[in-house]
């Protein structure tokens, strides 16, 4: 478990809940904290302290640029539009 990971996850959760119309729940599994707007998932936060991951939905071009620029960012396993 990482203090930086905890802070990042807490910040993501707070930012998501501050958005108007955000719904929050665990529709997939008790370990995936899911945030939606208008029924569409835009953020998933893991509740596993050994695997602190946030997955944020964004445009594919933007995602590729972020992956290329930052070593800590990897393609999302849950929000890939190809699946």
Secondary structure, 3 states (H helix, E strand, C coil): CCHHHHHHHHHHHHHHHHCCCEEEECCCCCCEEEEEECCEEEEEEECCCCCCCEEECCCHHHHHHHHHHCCCCCCCCCCCCCC
